[in-house]
Amino acid sequence: MGVIEDAVAWAIETANDQSHGYSQADRWGPDYDCSSFVISAFEQAGVSLREAGASYTGNMRGPMIACGFVDVTYAIGLDSGYGLQPGDVLLNYSAHTCLAIGGGKVANCRTDEGHPQSGDQSGNEIRIQSYWNFPWNCVLRYKGSHIGSNLTGPNSPASSGGSSSSRSTLKQGMRGDDVRDLQNLLQDAGYSVGRAGADGIFGSDTFRAVAAFQEDHGLEVDGIAGRETMAALDAAVYGQEKPDPPAAAPDSDAQPSEFWLPDLQLGDKDPAVTLLQAALNIRGFDCGSPDGIFGPKTQAALNRFKESRKMEQNGIADRETWNKILGVIA
């Protein structure tokens, strides 16, 4: 079998074996969390993702691209899962990942189901289930160990004889999956690449997007996506999370720079709810358009955020929650 077949077979076998459960404390076997589960599936199939730097959802994408994955989000219907193939990795940068196994199903390492001991006591900690949109930020598909070999155009590896084993310098006129990956990164960072979106063609719109990003980040403005620009894009889109701001000591006097935000829960209507909703959306926990009304969708999104931070999922935005939220939007 090939890499994809091996990874999918391992994921299915592990999900069906109740000696393997969910754990974030001991996550590299026999128990796993969502990211170590997906990483381990490809590790045992011969793809050295951990050596490349993949360790959790927030830093998986770059090492996976470097190890032969391409971003195929443009070809997937995320609402329905249309276009997914076995072995595709579904990734939300801040919160979750799972592995498509075919037939509209995914192998999903989700939660300890209230049983923190090793192994799967409920049968649902690592499970096979129908596809759903988490929501996902991107879909990655394994294509092989060489990146950049599908580029065409001026100064591409194929025309210059350069190595294709690492990221290429991307310039106007090039085409291919590496260009599409660049365009997806630019869009994730908030820079438009034109009406066509991530079409794999490095045209004038992509050139202007690269130049704008370079100007905003203090880089040489030449419209060329070289190593320094790509590293800055990686850091901007899915770099490591900032540490949470420290909470004030109990009973200490508030400092002039501090400000107060109310506790919020289901049914509340407050301008602070709008801030909460916007922050959750920014981080990928969809709660719809910020409207200042704390409804069931906002409560569900907040609980998913809390779960990702190992907090009690009580549906309340209290002081501890606001510290986490402010860390997200800092």
C-alpha positions as a Markdown table, in Angstrom:
| # | Residue | x | y | z |
|---|---|---|---|---|
| 1 | Met | 0.0 | 0.0 | 0.0 |
| 2 | Gly | 1.0 | 3.6 | -0.4 |
| 3 | Val | 1.3 | 6.4 | 2.1 |
| 4 | Ile | -2.3 | 7.5 | 2.0 |
| 5 | Glu | -3.6 | 3.9 | 2.2 |
| 6 | Asp | -1.3 | 3.1 | 5.1 |
| 7 | Ala | -2.4 | 6.3 | 7.0 |
| 8 | Val | -6.1 | 5.7 | 6.5 |
| 9 | Ala | -5.8 | 2.0 | 7.5 |
| 10 | Trp | -3.9 | 2.9 | 10.7 |
| 11 | Ala | -6.5 | 5.6 | 11.5 |
| 12 | Ile | -9.4 | 3.2 | 11.1 |
| 13 | Glu | -7.7 | 0.4 | 13.0 |
| 14 | Thr | -6.8 | 2.8 | 15.9 |
| 15 | Ala | -10.3 | 4.2 | 16.0 |
| 16 | Asn | -11.8 | 0.7 | 16.3 |
| 17 | Asp | -9.3 | -0.4 | 19.0 |
| 18 | Gln | -10.5 | 0.6 | 22.4 |
| 19 | Ser | -7.1 | 0.3 | 23.9 |
| 20 | His | -6.5 | 3.7 | 22.3 |
| 21 | Gly | -8.3 | 6.7 | 23.7 |
| 22 | Tyr | -8.2 | 10.5 | 23.8 |
| 23 | Ser | -5.6 | 12.3 | 25.9 |
| 24 | Gln | -3.9 | 15.7 | 25.8 |
| 25 | Ala | -1.5 | 14.8 | 28.6 |
| 26 | Asp | -0.2 | 11.6 | 27.1 |
| 27 | Arg | -0.8 | 12.1 | 23.4 |
| 28 | Trp | 1.7 | 10.1 | 21.4 |
| 29 | Gly | 0.4 | 6.6 | 22.0 |
| 30 | Pro | -1.3 | 4.6 | 23.0 |
| 31 | Asp | -3.6 | 7.6 | 23.5 |
| 32 | Tyr | -3.9 | 10.6 | 21.2 |
| 33 | Asp | -5.5 | 14.0 | 20.8 |
| 34 | Cys | -6.8 | 15.2 | 17.4 |
| 35 | Ser | -3.4 | 16.6 | 16.1 |
| 36 | Ser | -1.2 | 13.8 | 17.4 |
| 37 | Phe | -3.7 | 11.3 | 15.9 |
| 38 | Val | -3.5 | 12.7 | 12.4 |
| 39 | Ile | 0.3 | 13.3 | 12.6 |
| 40 | Ser | 0.8 | 9.7 | 13.9 |
| 41 | Ala | -1.2 | 8.3 | 11.0 |
| 42 | Phe | 1.2 | 9.7 | 8.5 |
| 43 | Glu | 4.3 | 9.2 | 10.7 |
| 44 | Gln | 3.7 | 5.4 | 10.7 |
| 45 | Ala | 3.2 | 5.6 | 6.9 |
| 46 | Gly | 6.7 | 7.0 | 6.5 |
| 47 | Val | 6.1 | 10.8 | 6.5 |
| 48 | Ser | 8.3 | 12.5 | 9.1 |
| 49 | Leu | 5.9 | 15.3 | 10.1 |
| 50 | Arg | 7.2 | 15.6 | 13.7 |
| 51 | Glu | 10.8 | 16.0 | 12.5 |
| 52 | Ala | 9.5 | 18.7 | 10.1 |
| 53 | Gly | 8.0 | 20.5 | 13.1 |
| 54 | Ala | 4.4 | 19.4 | 13.3 |
| 55 | Ser | 3.2 | 19.1 | 16.9 |
| 56 | Tyr | -0.3 | 20.6 | 17.3 |
| 57 | Thr | -3.1 | 22.1 | 15.1 |
| 58 | Gly | -1.6 | 25.6 | 15.2 |
| 59 | Asn | 1.7 | 24.5 | 13.5 |
| 60 | Met | 0.7 | 21.5 | 11.3 |
| 61 | Arg | 0.1 | 23.2 | 8.0 |
| 62 | Gly | 3.6 | 24.4 | 7.2 |
| 63 | Pro | 5.4 | 21.2 | 8.0 |
| 64 | Met | 2.8 | 19.2 | 6.1 |
| 65 | Ile | 3.3 | 21.4 | 3.0 |
| 66 | Ala | 7.0 | 20.9 | 3.4 |
| 67 | Cys | 6.5 | 17.1 | 3.5 |
| 68 | Gly | 4.5 | 16.8 | 0.3 |
| 69 | Phe | 1.0 | 17.9 | 1.1 |
| 70 | Val | -0.8 | 20.5 | -1.0 |
| 71 | Asp | -3.7 | 22.8 | 0.0 |
| 72 | Val | -6.8 | 21.6 | -2.0 |
| 73 | Thr | -9.4 | 23.7 | -0.1 |
| 74 | Tyr | -10.3 | 25.4 | -3.3 |
| 75 | Ala | -11.6 | 22.0 | -4.7 |
| 76 | Ile | -13.6 | 21.0 | -1.6 |
| 77 | Gly | -17.2 | 21.9 | -0.7 |
| 78 | Leu | -16.7 | 22.4 | 3.0 |
| 79 | Asp | -20.4 | 22.5 | 3.8 |
| 80 | Ser | -21.0 | 19.0 | 2.4 |
| 81 | Gly | -17.5 | 17.4 | 2.1 |
| 82 | Tyr | -17.9 | 17.3 | -1.7 |
| 83 | Gly | -14.5 | 16.5 | -3.4 |
| 84 | Leu | -12.9 | 14.9 | -0.3 |
| 85 | Gln | -10.6 | 11.9 | -0.9 |
| 86 | Pro | -9.4 | 9.3 | 1.5 |
| 87 | Gly | -6.3 | 10.6 | 3.4 |
| 88 | Asp | -7.3 | 14.3 | 3.1 |
| 89 | Val | -6.5 | 16.2 | 6.3 |
| 90 | Leu | -9.2 | 18.6 | 7.6 |
| 91 | Leu | -7.7 | 21.4 | 9.7 |
| 92 | Asn | -8.9 | 24.2 | 11.8 |
| 93 | Tyr | -5.8 | 26.1 | 12.8 |
| 94 | Ser | -6.8 | 26.8 | 16.3 |
| 95 | Ala | -8.9 | 24.0 | 17.5 |
| 96 | His | -9.3 | 20.7 | 15.6 |
| 97 | Thr | -8.2 | 18.3 | 12.8 |
| 98 | Cys | -9.3 | 14.9 | 11.6 |
| 99 | Leu | -8.7 | 12.5 | 8.7 |
| 100 | Ala | -11.1 | 11.8 | 5.8 |
| 101 | Ile | -11.3 | 8.0 | 5.1 |
| 102 | Gly | -13.7 | 7.9 | 2.2 |
| 103 | Gly | -17.4 | 7.3 | 1.9 |
| 104 | Gly | -18.3 | 10.5 | 3.5 |
| 105 | Lys | -16.6 | 9.4 | 6.7 |
| 106 | Val | -13.8 | 10.8 | 8.9 |
| 107 | Ala | -11.6 | 9.3 | 11.6 |
| 108 | Asn | -12.0 | 11.7 | 14.5 |
| 109 | Cys | -10.1 | 11.9 | 17.8 |
| 110 | Arg | -12.4 | 14.2 | 19.6 |
| 111 | Thr | -12.7 | 14.1 | 23.4 |
| 112 | Asp | -12.2 | 11.8 | 26.5 |
| 113 | Glu | -16.0 | 11.6 | 27.0 |
| 114 | Gly | -15.5 | 12.2 | 30.7 |
| 115 | His | -13.2 | 9.2 | 31.0 |
| 116 | Pro | -9.6 | 10.6 | 31.5 |
| 117 | Gln | -8.0 | 7.2 | 32.1 |
| 118 | Ser | -6.0 | 5.5 | 29.2 |
| 119 | Gly | -8.0 | 3.7 | 26.6 |
| 120 | Asp | -11.5 | 4.4 | 25.2 |
| 121 | Gln | -14.0 | 3.6 | 27.8 |
| 122 | Ser | -17.0 | 5.0 | 25.9 |
| 123 | Gly | -16.1 | 3.7 | 22.4 |
| 124 | Asn | -16.5 | 7.3 | 21.1 |
| 125 | Glu | -13.2 | 9.0 | 22.1 |
| 126 | Ile | -11.6 | 8.1 | 18.8 |
| 127 | Arg | -14.4 | 7.3 | 16.4 |
| 128 | Ile | -15.5 | 6.9 | 12.7 |
| 129 | Gln | -18.3 | 9.3 | 11.9 |
| 130 | Ser | -19.9 | 11.2 | 9.1 |
| 131 | Tyr | -18.3 | 14.3 | 7.7 |
| 132 | Trp | -19.2 | 17.7 | 9.2 |
| 133 | Asn | -17.8 | 21.2 | 8.8 |
| 134 | Phe | -16.1 | 22.1 | 12.1 |
| 135 | Pro | -15.6 | 24.8 | 10.5 |
| 136 | Trp | -12.4 | 23.9 | 8.6 |
| 137 | Asn | -9.8 | 26.5 | 7.5 |
| 138 | Cys | -8.1 | 24.2 | 5.0 |
| 139 | Val | -7.9 | 20.7 | 3.5 |
| 140 | Leu | -4.5 | 19.2 | 2.9 |
| 141 | Arg | -3.8 | 16.3 | 0.5 |
| 142 | Tyr | -0.7 | 14.2 | 0.3 |
| 143 | Lys | 0.9 | 14.3 | -3.1 |
| 144 | Gly | 4.4 | 13.1 | -2.5 |
| 145 | Ser | 7.7 | 14.2 | -0.9 |
| 146 | His | 8.7 | 16.7 | -3.6 |
| 147 | Ile | 7.3 | 20.2 | -3.4 |
| 148 | Gly | 7.5 | 22.6 | -6.3 |
| 149 | Ser | 8.0 | 20.1 | -9.1 |
| 150 | Asn | 4.6 | 21.0 | -10.5 |
| 151 | Leu | 5.5 | 24.7 | -11.1 |
| 152 | Thr | 5.7 | 26.0 | -14.6 |
| 153 | Gly | 6.8 | 29.3 | -15.9 |
| 154 | Pro | 9.9 | 31.5 | -15.6 |
| 155 | Asn | 12.6 | 30.4 | -13.1 |
| 156 | Ser | 10.6 | 27.3 | -12.0 |
| 157 | Pro | 12.6 | 24.2 | -10.8 |
| 158 | Ala | 11.7 | 22.3 | -14.0 |
| 159 | Ser | 13.2 | 25.0 | -16.2 |
| 160 | Ser | 16.2 | 25.9 | -14.1 |
| 161 | Gly | 17.3 | 22.5 | -12.8 |
| 162 | Gly | 16.9 | 23.7 | -9.2 |
| 163 | Ser | 15.9 | 21.4 | -6.3 |
| 164 | Ser | 12.3 | 20.8 | -5.7 |
| 165 | Ser | 12.7 | 19.3 | -2.3 |
| 166 | Ser | 12.0 | 22.6 | -0.5 |
| 167 | Arg | 9.8 | 25.7 | -1.1 |
| 168 | Ser | 10.6 | 27.5 | -4.3 |
| 169 | Thr | 10.9 | 31.3 | -4.7 |
| 170 | Leu | 7.6 | 32.3 | -6.4 |
| 171 | Lys | 7.4 | 35.1 | -8.9 |
| 172 | Gln | 4.9 | 36.6 | -11.3 |
| 173 | Gly | 4.3 | 34.3 | -14.2 |
| 174 | Met | 4.6 | 31.1 | -12.3 |
| 175 | Arg | 1.7 | 28.5 | -12.0 |
| 176 | Gly | 1.1 | 25.5 | -9.9 |
| 177 | Asp | 0.1 | 24.2 | -6.5 |
| 178 | Asp | 2.9 | 26.1 | -4.7 |
| 179 | Val | 1.4 | 29.3 | -6.1 |
| 180 | Arg | -2.0 | 28.2 | -5.0 |
| 181 | Asp | -0.7 | 27.6 | -1.5 |
| 182 | Leu | 0.9 | 31.1 | -1.5 |
| 183 | Gln | -2.5 | 32.6 | -2.5 |
| 184 | Asn | -4.3 | 30.7 | 0.2 |
| 185 | Leu | -1.9 | 32.0 | 2.8 |
| 186 | Leu | -2.3 | 35.6 | 1.5 |
| 187 | Gln | -6.1 | 35.3 | 1.7 |
| 188 | Asp | -5.9 | 33.8 | 5.2 |
| 189 | Ala | -3.7 | 36.8 | 6.2 |
| 190 | Gly | -6.3 | 39.2 | 4.8 |
| 191 | Tyr | -4.8 | 40.1 | 1.4 |
| 192 | Ser | -7.0 | 39.7 | -1.7 |
| 193 | Val | -5.4 | 37.9 | -4.7 |
| 194 | Gly | -8.2 | 38.9 | -7.1 |
| 195 | Arg | -11.6 | 37.7 | -8.1 |
| 196 | Ala | -10.3 | 34.3 | -9.3 |
| 197 | Gly | -9.1 | 33.5 | -5.8 |
| 198 | Ala | -6.5 | 30.8 | -5.3 |
| 199 | Asp | -6.3 | 29.7 | -9.0 |
| 200 | Gly | -2.6 | 28.7 | -9.0 |
| 201 | Ile | -1.6 | 31.6 | -11.3 |
| 202 | Phe | 0.8 | 34.2 | -10.1 |
| 203 | Gly | -0.6 | 37.2 | -11.9 |
| 204 | Ser | -0.7 | 40.9 | -11.2 |
| 205 | Asp | -3.2 | 40.6 | -8.3 |
| 206 | Thr | -1.1 | 38.1 | -6.5 |
| 207 | Phe | 2.0 | 40.3 | -7.1 |
| 208 | Arg | 0.2 | 43.3 | -5.5 |
| 209 | Ala | -0.9 | 41.1 | -2.6 |
| 210 | Val | 2.7 | 39.9 | -1.9 |
| 211 | Ala | 4.0 | 43.5 | -2.2 |
| 212 | Ala | 1.3 | 44.8 | 0.2 |
| 213 | Phe | 2.1 | 42.1 | 2.7 |
| 214 | Gln | 5.9 | 42.8 | 2.4 |
| 215 | Glu | 5.3 | 46.5 | 3.0 |
| 216 | Asp | 3.0 | 45.9 | 6.0 |
| 217 | His | 5.6 | 43.6 | 7.6 |
| 218 | Gly | 8.8 | 45.6 | 7.0 |
| 219 | Leu | 10.2 | 43.3 | 4.3 |
| 220 | Glu | 11.8 | 44.3 | 1.0 |
| 221 | Val | 9.0 | 45.2 | -1.3 |
| 222 | Asp | 9.7 | 43.3 | -4.6 |
| 223 | Gly | 6.5 | 41.2 | -5.1 |
| 224 | Ile | 8.6 | 38.0 | -4.9 |
| 225 | Ala | 7.6 | 35.3 | -2.4 |
| 226 | Gly | 11.0 | 34.1 | -1.2 |
| 227 | Arg | 12.1 | 32.3 | 1.9 |
| 228 | Glu | 11.8 | 35.4 | 4.2 |
| 229 | Thr | 8.4 | 36.4 | 2.9 |
| 230 | Met | 7.0 | 32.8 | 3.1 |
| 231 | Ala | 8.3 | 32.5 | 6.7 |
| 232 | Ala | 6.6 | 35.8 | 7.6 |
| 233 | Leu | 3.3 | 34.6 | 6.0 |
| 234 | Asp | 3.5 | 31.3 | 7.9 |
| 235 | Ala | 4.0 | 33.2 | 11.2 |
| 236 | Ala | 1.1 | 35.6 | 10.4 |
| 237 | Val | -1.4 | 32.9 | 9.5 |
| 238 | Tyr | -0.7 | 30.0 | 11.8 |
| 239 | Gly | 2.2 | 30.9 | 14.0 |
| 240 | Gln | 2.1 | 29.8 | 17.7 |
| 241 | Glu | -0.5 | 31.4 | 19.9 |
| 242 | Lys | 0.3 | 34.3 | 22.0 |
| 243 | Pro | 0.3 | 33.6 | 25.8 |
| 244 | Asp | -2.7 | 34.7 | 27.7 |
| 245 | Pro | -2.5 | 38.0 | 29.4 |
| 246 | Pro | -1.9 | 37.7 | 33.2 |
| 247 | Ala | -5.0 | 38.2 | 35.4 |
| 248 | Ala | -4.8 | 40.8 | 38.1 |
| 249 | Ala | -4.0 | 39.5 | 41.6 |
| 250 | Pro | -7.0 | 38.9 | 43.8 |
| 251 | Asp | -8.2 | 42.0 | 45.7 |
| 252 | Ser | -5.5 | 44.1 | 44.1 |
| 253 | Asp | -6.4 | 47.7 | 43.1 |
| 254 | Ala | -7.3 | 48.1 | 39.5 |
| 255 | Gln | -4.7 | 49.9 | 37.4 |
| 256 | Pro | -5.7 | 52.8 | 35.2 |
| 257 | Ser | -5.0 | 50.7 | 32.1 |
| 258 | Glu | -7.4 | 48.0 | 33.1 |
| 259 | Phe | -11.0 | 47.9 | 31.9 |
| 260 | Trp | -14.0 | 45.8 | 32.9 |
| 261 | Leu | -16.1 | 43.4 | 30.8 |
| 262 | Pro | -19.3 | 41.8 | 32.1 |
| 263 | Asp | -20.0 | 38.1 | 32.6 |
| 264 | Leu | -22.2 | 37.0 | 29.7 |
| 265 | Gln | -24.5 | 34.0 | 29.2 |
| 266 | Leu | -27.4 | 32.8 | 27.2 |
| 267 | Gly | -30.1 | 35.5 | 26.7 |
| 268 | Asp | -27.8 | 38.5 | 27.3 |
| 269 | Lys | -27.9 | 41.5 | 25.0 |
| 270 | Asp | -24.9 | 43.7 | 25.3 |
| 271 | Pro | -22.3 | 45.4 | 23.2 |
| 272 | Ala | -19.8 | 43.2 | 24.9 |
| 273 | Val | -21.5 | 40.2 | 23.3 |
| 274 | Thr | -20.6 | 41.6 | 19.9 |
| 275 | Leu | -16.9 | 41.6 | 21.0 |
| 276 | Leu | -17.2 | 38.1 | 22.2 |
| 277 | Gln | -18.8 | 36.9 | 18.9 |
| 278 | Ala | -16.2 | 38.7 | 16.8 |
| 279 | Ala | -13.3 | 37.2 | 18.7 |
| 280 | Leu | -14.8 | 33.7 | 18.5 |
| 281 | Asn | -15.3 | 34.1 | 14.7 |
| 282 | Ile | -11.7 | 35.3 | 14.3 |
| 283 | Arg | -10.5 | 32.1 | 15.9 |
| 284 | Gly | -12.7 | 29.8 | 13.8 |
| 285 | Phe | -15.5 | 29.1 | 16.4 |
| 286 | Asp | -18.4 | 30.2 | 14.2 |
| 287 | Cys | -21.2 | 31.9 | 15.9 |
| 288 | Gly | -22.7 | 33.8 | 13.0 |
| 289 | Ser | -22.7 | 37.5 | 12.3 |
| 290 | Pro | -21.9 | 39.5 | 15.5 |
| 291 | Asp | -25.3 | 41.0 | 16.6 |
| 292 | Gly | -24.8 | 41.6 | 20.3 |
| 293 | Ile | -27.3 | 38.8 | 21.2 |
| 294 | Phe | -26.1 | 35.8 | 23.2 |
| 295 | Gly | -28.1 | 33.0 | 21.5 |
| 296 | Pro | -27.6 | 29.2 | 21.4 |
| 297 | Lys | -25.2 | 29.4 | 18.5 |
| 298 | Thr | -22.9 | 31.8 | 20.4 |
| 299 | Gln | -23.2 | 29.5 | 23.5 |
| 300 | Ala | -22.2 | 26.5 | 21.4 |
| 301 | Ala | -19.2 | 28.4 | 19.9 |
| 302 | Leu | -18.1 | 29.6 | 23.3 |
| 303 | Asn | -18.2 | 26.0 | 24.7 |
| 304 | Arg | -16.1 | 24.8 | 21.7 |
| 305 | Phe | -13.6 | 27.5 | 22.5 |
| 306 | Lys | -13.6 | 26.6 | 26.2 |
| 307 | Glu | -13.1 | 22.9 | 25.3 |
| 308 | Ser | -10.0 | 23.8 | 23.2 |
| 309 | Arg | -8.6 | 25.7 | 26.2 |
| 310 | Lys | -9.4 | 22.8 | 28.7 |
| 311 | Met | -12.0 | 25.0 | 30.5 |
| 312 | Glu | -15.3 | 24.1 | 32.0 |
| 313 | Gln | -17.9 | 24.2 | 29.2 |
| 314 | Asn | -20.6 | 26.1 | 31.1 |
| 315 | Gly | -21.6 | 28.5 | 28.4 |
| 316 | Ile | -20.6 | 31.6 | 30.5 |
| 317 | Ala | -18.1 | 34.3 | 29.4 |
| 318 | Asp | -16.6 | 35.1 | 32.8 |
| 319 | Arg | -13.3 | 36.9 | 33.8 |
| 320 | Glu | -11.2 | 33.8 | 33.0 |
| 321 | Thr | -12.9 | 33.5 | 29.6 |
| 322 | Trp | -12.3 | 37.1 | 28.8 |
| 323 | Asn | -8.6 | 36.7 | 29.6 |
| 324 | Lys | -8.5 | 33.9 | 27.1 |
| 325 | Ile | -10.5 | 35.9 | 24.5 |
| 326 | Leu | -8.4 | 39.0 | 24.9 |
| 327 | Gly | -5.3 | 36.8 | 24.4 |
| 328 | Val | -6.8 | 35.8 | 21.1 |
| 329 | Ile | -7.5 | 39.3 | 19.8 |
| 330 | Ala | -4.4 | 40.9 | 21.3 |
